[in-house]
Amino acid sequence: MKCPFCASDDTQVIDSRVSEPGDSIRRRRKCTACQKRFTTYETVELRLPQVVKTNGNRADFDTDRLRVGFARALHKRPVPTEFVDAAIDRIVSRVLSQGEREIASRQLGEMVMEELYKLDKVAYIRFASVYRSFQDVSDFRDALKEVEAVRRPRKAARRPA
């Protein structure tokens, strides 16, 4: 670490402390050349992957865009903000755990659909209608059947006693 006062490369750590939330380390340093003290902070830098769109363009991963997508799908639906935040956190965790430098927008969209399906079926249908480019009523009907099939399991045939 270079000294901010004299630009010397020779500094030593005097004290290290973990911050209150535990997400960074505060280091007190002393320059051996000019004897001045300064503080540095060490934090983890998580690099989210680039999103590869269907047309081949690349864009930075943006959690705000995820939030907007959820907000549109959940417009006027009774889903608490905490649940949406948790869903977005799960998506970001999944993306980070893959460890890839790029992720296809289709894959990201599927993750959003999975989370919406858990949160609210109407929001899931809304998102699916745009995401999967529904062309007519039959596309909606198919999506509704998909939701209904999971919601109402088939009854087992009764056996005679």
N, C-alpha and C positions, 0 to 999 in steps of 0.2 A: 504494500500500500504506500503510495507516494504521499509525502507530507504536503498539505495544501498551502503551507506558508513558504517553504524553501524548495519544494519538489524533490527532496532527497528520497531515495528508495529505502533508506535504513530507518525503519520505525519498529517499535516494539509494543506489544499489547500489555497494558498495565492491569486492566480489569475487563471481565466479560460477564454479562448478565442476560438472562433470557427475559424478553418482554412479558408483560402481563398476559396477553392472549396466548403467548407461547409460539408466535409465528415469526419471530425475528430475534436476533442476538445483537445486543448493544455492546460495542467494544470501545473501551477507552484506550487511546494510543498516545505514545510519546515519541517525538522525533529525536533520534540520537544526535543529529547534526545541529539543530537549532533549539532543542530542548522544549519546544512548544507542544502542547497537548491538544488533541482533537478527538472527536467521537465518530465512529463509523457504525453502520447498521448492516447486518447480514440477513437477507431474506431469501426464501425459496422463489425461484422464478419458474412458473409453470408455463410451458409453451403449448398452447392449444394448436391443433393442426389447421391447415388451410382447408377450406371447403371447396371441393371440385363440383361445379354445377354441371347440369346435364349438357350444356352447350360447350363445356370444356374450360370455361373461365374459372378463375380461382378467386376466392375472397377470404378475408380473415374470418375466423370463427367468432361469432358475435352473440353473446348471451342476450343482449337486448333484442336482437331479431327473434330469438327463441321466445322471449317474453311477449313480444308483439304477436307472434303466431298463436301462443296460448291465449292471449287476451282476446283476439278476434274469434277464436273458436269458442271461448268461454263467455262471450258477451251476454250479459243478463242471465247467467247461470249461477246457481248457488254453490260456488266452489270457493272456499277461503284462499286468500293470497298465500298463506303459509303452505298450503298443499301444492300450489303452483310453484312456489320457490323450491320446495322439496323435490318436485318432479324435474325441474331445471337442473338442480344440483345432481340428481341421479344421472341425467343425460351427460352432463359435463364430466362426472366421474367415470362413466362408461367410455366416453371418448378418450379421456386421459389414460385410462387403463389399457386401451388398445395400443398405446405407444406409437402410433403412426404419425407421420408428418402431414398426411392428407386424409380426408374422409369425404366420401361421395355424399352429395346433398340428398340423394335417395335414401342412403343409410340413416342419415340424420332425421329425415322425414319419417322413416319407419319407427325410430326411437320416440319421436314426438307422438306418433299415433298410438304406440303402446302405452305411453303415459296418459294420454287423453282418454284412452279406453278405460283405464283404471279410475280416472277422476270423474268422468261424465260421458255417458253414451251419446247424448245429443251433440256435445262438443266434438266427440270423435267423428260422428257423421258429418258435421259441418266441415271439419278439417279434411276428412277423406274426400268429400265432394270436390274440394278445390285441388287437393294434393293429387288425387287420382284422376282428375279431369272428367268427372261424371258427364256423360253426354245426354242421357235421357233418364226417364223415371225408372227404368229397369235397373240402372246402375244404383240408384238409391234403394230400390227394393232389395237388391242383392246385399247391400251393406246392412240394411235393416234385418234381413234374415240372418246374417252373420252375428249380429248383436243379439237377436232373439234366441238363436240356437244356444248361445252360451248362457243367456239369462234363464232360460227355461229348459233344464235338462229333460231329455225324453224319459217318459215313465217306463219302468220295467214291466214286462208282461206278467200278469198275475198267474200264479200256478194254482191249479185246483187243490183244495184241502183234503 
